[in-house]
Amino acid sequence: MLLLSGPNMCGNEWKYVKECLDTGWVSSVGAYVDQFEKMTAGFAGTKYAVATSSGTTALHICLVMMGVNENDYVIAPNITFIATCNAIKYTGANPLFIDTDEKSWQMDLDLLEAFLTNETEQRNGACYYKKDGKRIPVIMPVHVLGNICDMDRLMSLAAKHHLIVIEDSTEALGSYYKGKHAGSFGLLGTFSYNGNKIITTGGGGMIVTDDEVLAKKAKHLTTQAKSDPFEYIHDEIGYNYRLVNVAAAMGVAQMELLPVFLTRKKEIIAFYKSELAGTGDIEFQEVSDDVNPNWWLPTIKTNRQRDVLKILNDHKMQSRPFWVPMNQLRMFTANVYYNKTDRSDFLYKHCLSIPCSTNITNEELKGVADKIKEVF
Ligand SMILES: *Cc1c(COP(=O)(O)O)cnc(C)c1O
């Protein structure tokens, strides 16, 4: 099976992991955790980075730190991976969905502005949903597939309406907007190192921020909120959300490879774009000139989505439809969904992601493109 986006362990992973096993530094503290955090902060251009057990737990901790609770809403795009909304629900809050832009596949900022202008009111420096008077403390933009929306506009809308920005930048390691790295715009940003992401630690995540207090708090909360170095005194309800040293060892090796992976992802998308140009109605995600995306997961849009999915998967070339829009999942059908034409549903029914592991060969890429062309 040609994996959609599989791990590529072609650097120092084995060496660093072996060192952990040989020395016994496998668990919750260790030099690799510190090094992985430093490398990530350096790469993302933030002052601090705090490693976590997954991208989902990174998002959860960010929301906990902002005091988000069951009386709140958090604004999120209607097309995202479920982890965004699961993290919101863990706090008891409800996601409030904004429809997706049909070209960039990010949250539609025209709709967001209309929503904020017409449906919310500002009181005492906070944002409230007019219909039920509940607070909306946070907006969580998701950099879907490593693309980024107009962040200048999003940040100014958020500031105007008193919303804290927590970036779900879990898909956007190596993506930039006007030269600034994804995850460094909001008060807090997050990364994921799940097996299908651009780099992987098997499983893992990271919180990035320029705020020293929040960075310390994140470390505290992810390590059971222990407040005394010797005695088991804990000053609040904490979480066991830390990344283990053996995973961080893999992370350090993968960070060393990230520039190579980014180059390869760009070659892959360039190949697909040129090879599939003029093939049926195929379109790619539109990226603004302000954005330099990581092209984590090349995805095409076509009326023949089901046919392309079938031919590729029948030939053991793993491909996947876009996520089912959040408002269509049974947990969220009753949630607020702000839309005009339900473009999320259209994208869900037309988009599919195609094989793009960084270790895919050019012959394999050609094989995928040829199979897609066969459909047309
Ligand atoms: C991968 C991902 C996450 C976090 O996933 P984990 O598997 O928990 O690391 C969160 N949001 C989005 C949009 C993702 O793609």
PDBQT file of the ligand as one rigid body, heavy atoms in Angstrom, charges set to zero:
ROOT
HETATM    1  C1  LIG A 401      -3.616  16.410  13.496  1.00  0.00    +0.000 C 
HETATM    2  C2  LIG A 401      -4.547  17.466  13.921  1.00  0.00    +0.000 A 
HETATM    3  C3  LIG A 401      -4.750  17.779  15.280  1.00  0.00    +0.000 A 
HETATM    4  C4  LIG A 401      -4.059  17.106  16.431  1.00  0.00    +0.000 C 
HETATM    5  O1  LIG A 401      -3.954  15.773  16.275  1.00  0.00    +0.000 OA
HETATM    6  P1  LIG A 401      -3.173  14.758  17.244  1.00  0.00    +0.000 P 
HETATM    7  O2  LIG A 401      -3.382  13.485  16.518  1.00  0.00    +0.000 OA
HETATM    8  O3  LIG A 401      -3.869  14.814  18.572  1.00  0.00    +0.000 OA
HETATM    9  O4  LIG A 401      -1.742  15.132  17.361  1.00  0.00    +0.000 OA
HETATM   10  C5  LIG A 401      -5.613  18.832  15.571  1.00  0.00    +0.000 A 
HETATM   11  N1  LIG A 401      -6.243  19.520  14.615  1.00  0.00    +0.000 NA
HETATM   12  C6  LIG A 401      -6.065  19.259  13.305  1.00  0.00    +0.000 A 
HETATM   13  C7  LIG A 401      -6.739  20.117  12.296  1.00  0.00    +0.000 C 
HETATM   14  C8  LIG A 401      -5.227  18.209  12.917  1.00  0.00    +0.000 A 
HETATM   15  O5  LIG A 401      -5.078  17.944  11.604  1.00  0.00    +0.000 OA
ENDROOT
TORSDOF 0
